[in-house]
């Protein structure tokens, strides 16, 4: 997580908002196959986190600060695999997630973080001195007929990193403790209960889903949220828990920010991409299994292909050289590689660049002049997959008079392929096949 200076936000994360079932609707256990849910961006008109007084400048600056902070913490996590350091900025990542826990189901709103694994919410009992203020009632496990604490000798307890696992000698309960990058924290008991999602085909329930029932939580969490949903690749993440029931596949199609409707997140058979425009590339994971690494071989700007020794060395070493992350807005590239790409873009646009007054974006143009510029062909050449970006993916309006490139340089050692570059693409993750697929799309029709 980022520190408070960077937390205009998280998992920077993917904050998913999934509409959930009414307690009066019958629950059905999800079977192998597929289902689809809605997700919304935190700055969408549909979001309860929306700051109605914020300006375009505030939103764009917040996106940049969150992206930089997230890259910094990805770098820290990759350096020390024993350090539990989520990249989430709890006060507002990119997407929010609403779902239900328990029997009868209790709706909770949580930050969804693609850069962490544990699912946790605030639970009773939780004295005011030990929990952050929460607008909605805390989840009471004693009122759920399907709630069960996990014992210390359970294999799921052992899926917690050793530094985050503790055992109670007097009652054998599996206890967890997580501390995030800005020193926010959660402590409690690892348990199971039924998770319920309201899909487009009706409510789908997943019994015995694992989550942390937090009884001691604090830091920079927002009172409108109940906790965090980890969407990384580790064993306790929501994606990993559902893997056998969703054929180890999920996909999303992210809408442009100016569209006032929800994006879609699909699981199982619903997620599979087909057609002649689908391209696929393999992914790899770090030792924690959390992040999805792709191999970027080069980038073309029209007829000029850009690569450099550092990116090439990382690609040759295997293991990937860029993280694909739906929780980071901007694309961050190794600084010398970025400099070459920016120079090539400038050469094609042939307009005088304008400085961003806040210093968050590296390449900007006068908006009125830039609007008349035709499409620029920019292709990211991942291993086995060429992904062509549109002008929509490359530039954004950051103020009434500026349009800026949605890529920035980083010296942190970690490159990230952010969600702005993924707008109007169907993106499928096949965990069994260890590949990510892309297909250009009008996400309003997805």
Buried (B, 14 or more C-beta within 10 A) or exposed (E): BBBBEBBBBBBBBBBBBBBBBEBEEEBBEBEEBBBBBBBBBBBBEBBBBBBEEEEEBBBBBBBBBBBBBBBBBBBBBBEEEEEBBBBBBBBBBBBBBBBBBBBBBBBBBBBBBBBBBBBBBBBBEBEEEBBBEBEBEBBBBEEBEBBEBBBBEBEBBEBBBEEBBBEEEEEBBBBBBBBBBBEBBBBBBBBBBBBBBBBEEEBBBBBEBBBBBBBBBBBBBBEBBBBBBBBBBBBBBBBBBBBEBBBBBBBBBBBBBEBEEBBBBBBBEBBBBEEEEBBBBBBEBBEBBBBBBBBBBBBBBEEBEBBBEBBBEBBEEEEBBBBBBBBBBBBBBBBBBBBBBBEBBBEBBEEEBBEBEBEBBBBBBBBEEBEEBEEBBBBBBBBEBBBBBBBBBBBBBBBEEBBBBBBBBBEBBBBBBBBBBBBBBBBBBBBEBBBBBBBBBEBEEB
